[in-house]
Amino acid sequence: MAETSATNEATTREFTITRVFDAPRRLVFTAWTDPRQIAQWFGPVGVTTPLSTVSMDVRPGGVWQLRMIDDADGAEYPVAFTYREVVEPEKLVLSARVPTGPAAVAGEVLLTVTFADLGDRTEMTFHVSGLAVGEENAGLESGWSSSFDRLAEQLTGDAPTSSGAPR
């Protein structure tokens, strides 16, 4: 059994991103649970997440689905998350299976997002585990980081005006 554990550690990776947003915790939590807001910030630079592709059932066992579209070549990347835990406005735990595409995984990926109340500010800690080690996942951390840059802009009202198709 110890052998299997060592193998899993060698084939999967994880990372954590912590950000402090200039917005109350309730607003940051809502940005994670409202389809209209998700469509505005979700996905790395160069990817669009159309509102028409976002559906969310925010409860344990509920599903969050969306489709990211590469702005350069129109490639589509469907993603489905299952809510494992929802503690409003403190925590979201989701699992995902992404069998193909730029975020291919060895099995189940677990996302844990916590929201710490700092008064008028919120510390968000985003942790991902279960990613397959390999080239296909090399840019995921920077992709999530750029999504959180867009989220910060949205929360402070500093989001640039979109010149492309509506998200």
C-alpha positions as CSV (number, residue, x, y, z in Angstrom):
1,M,0.0,0.0,0.0
2,A,2.9,2.4,0.7
3,E,4.1,1.8,-2.8
4,T,0.8,3.0,-4.3
5,S,1.0,6.2,-2.2
6,A,4.5,6.9,-3.4
7,T,3.4,6.4,-7.0
8,N,0.4,8.7,-6.6
9,E,2.7,11.4,-5.2
10,A,5.0,11.1,-8.2
11,T,2.2,11.3,-10.7
12,T,0.1,14.1,-9.2
13,R,0.7,17.6,-8.0
14,E,-1.0,20.4,-6.2
15,F,-0.8,24.2,-5.7
16,T,-2.2,27.0,-3.6
17,I,-2.9,30.6,-4.5
18,T,-3.8,33.1,-1.8
19,R,-5.2,36.5,-2.7
20,V,-6.6,39.4,-0.7
21,F,-9.5,41.2,-2.4
22,D,-10.7,44.7,-1.6
23,A,-14.3,43.5,-1.2
24,P,-16.3,42.0,1.7
25,R,-16.4,38.2,2.0
26,R,-20.0,37.9,0.9
27,L,-19.3,39.6,-2.4
28,V,-16.3,37.4,-3.1
29,F,-18.2,34.3,-2.2
30,T,-21.1,35.4,-4.5
31,A,-18.6,36.0,-7.4
32,W,-17.9,32.2,-7.1
33,T,-21.6,31.2,-7.0
34,D,-23.4,33.5,-9.5
35,P,-23.3,32.5,-13.1
36,R,-23.3,36.1,-14.4
37,Q,-20.2,36.9,-12.4
38,I,-18.4,33.6,-13.2
39,A,-18.9,34.4,-16.9
40,Q,-17.0,37.7,-16.4
41,W,-13.9,36.4,-14.7
42,F,-13.6,32.6,-15.1
43,G,-10.7,31.4,-17.3
44,P,-7.3,32.5,-18.2
45,V,-6.4,35.4,-20.4
46,G,-7.3,34.5,-24.0
47,V,-10.3,32.4,-23.0
48,T,-14.0,33.4,-22.8
49,T,-16.6,31.7,-20.7
50,P,-20.0,32.6,-22.3
51,L,-22.8,33.0,-19.8
52,S,-25.0,30.8,-21.9
53,T,-22.7,27.8,-21.1
54,V,-22.7,28.3,-17.3
55,S,-25.1,26.4,-15.1
56,M,-24.7,26.1,-11.3
57,D,-26.5,24.2,-8.7
58,V,-24.7,25.4,-5.6
59,R,-25.3,22.7,-3.0
60,P,-23.5,19.5,-1.9
61,G,-23.9,17.1,-4.8
62,G,-24.9,19.9,-7.2
63,V,-23.1,20.4,-10.5
64,W,-21.4,23.5,-11.9
65,Q,-20.8,23.3,-15.7
66,L,-19.3,25.7,-18.1
67,R,-17.6,25.8,-21.5
68,M,-14.4,27.9,-22.0
69,I,-13.7,29.0,-25.5
70,D,-10.2,29.9,-26.8
71,D,-10.4,33.3,-28.3
72,A,-7.7,32.6,-30.8
73,D,-8.9,29.4,-32.4
74,G,-12.4,28.8,-31.0
75,A,-11.4,25.5,-29.3
76,E,-13.9,24.6,-26.7
77,Y,-13.1,23.2,-23.2
78,P,-16.1,21.9,-21.3
79,V,-15.6,21.7,-17.5
80,A,-17.9,20.1,-14.9
81,F,-17.4,20.5,-11.1
82,T,-19.4,18.7,-8.4
83,Y,-19.9,20.6,-5.2
84,R,-18.8,18.5,-2.3
85,E,-19.1,21.1,0.4
86,V,-20.8,24.5,0.5
87,V,-20.4,26.6,3.7
88,E,-21.8,30.1,2.8
89,P,-19.9,32.4,2.8
90,E,-16.8,30.6,4.1
91,K,-15.9,27.7,1.9
92,L,-16.4,25.8,-1.3
93,V,-15.1,22.3,-2.0
94,L,-15.5,21.0,-5.5
95,S,-14.3,18.0,-7.5
96,A,-13.7,17.8,-11.2
97,R,-12.9,15.3,-13.8
98,V,-11.3,16.6,-17.0
99,P,-10.4,13.6,-19.2
100,T,-9.1,15.6,-22.2
101,G,-7.8,19.0,-23.3
102,P,-5.3,21.4,-21.7
103,A,-6.3,20.4,-18.2
104,A,-6.3,16.6,-18.5
105,V,-6.0,14.9,-15.1
106,A,-5.1,11.5,-13.9
107,G,-8.4,11.1,-12.0
108,E,-10.3,13.4,-9.7
109,V,-9.1,17.0,-9.0
110,L,-10.2,18.6,-5.8
111,L,-10.6,22.4,-5.5
112,T,-10.9,24.0,-2.1
113,V,-11.7,27.7,-1.8
114,T,-11.9,29.4,1.5
115,F,-12.9,33.0,2.2
116,A,-11.5,34.7,5.4
117,D,-13.3,37.8,6.6
118,L,-11.0,40.7,6.9
119,G,-13.7,43.4,7.4
120,D,-13.9,45.3,4.1
121,R,-11.4,42.9,2.6
122,T,-11.4,39.1,2.0
123,E,-8.5,36.6,1.9
124,M,-9.3,33.9,-0.6
125,T,-7.2,30.7,-0.4
126,F,-7.5,28.5,-3.5
127,H,-6.0,25.0,-3.3
128,V,-6.0,22.4,-6.1
129,S,-4.9,18.8,-5.6
130,G,-4.9,15.7,-7.8
131,L,-3.5,17.3,-11.0
132,A,-1.6,14.9,-13.3
133,V,2.1,15.8,-13.6
134,G,2.8,16.7,-17.2
135,E,3.0,19.3,-19.9
136,E,-0.8,19.5,-20.2
137,N,-1.1,21.0,-16.7
138,A,2.1,23.1,-16.7
139,G,0.2,26.4,-17.1
140,L,-2.8,25.8,-14.8
141,E,-1.5,27.8,-11.9
142,S,-0.8,30.8,-14.0
143,G,-4.2,30.4,-15.7
144,W,-6.0,30.4,-12.4
145,S,-3.9,33.4,-11.2
146,S,-4.9,35.4,-14.3
147,S,-8.5,34.5,-13.6
148,F,-8.1,35.9,-10.1
149,D,-6.7,39.1,-11.6
150,R,-9.9,39.4,-13.6
151,L,-11.9,38.7,-10.5
152,A,-10.1,41.4,-8.5
153,E,-10.9,43.9,-11.3
154,Q,-14.5,42.9,-11.3
155,L,-14.9,43.2,-7.5
156,T,-13.4,46.7,-7.5
157,G,-15.2,47.9,-10.6
158,D,-11.9,48.4,-12.4
159,A,-12.7,45.8,-15.1
160,P,-11.7,47.0,-18.6
161,T,-14.6,47.5,-21.0
162,S,-14.9,44.4,-23.2
163,S,-14.5,45.1,-26.9
164,G,-15.3,41.5,-28.0
165,A,-18.4,39.4,-27.9
166,P,-20.4,39.5,-24.6
167,R,-19.3,36.9,-22.1
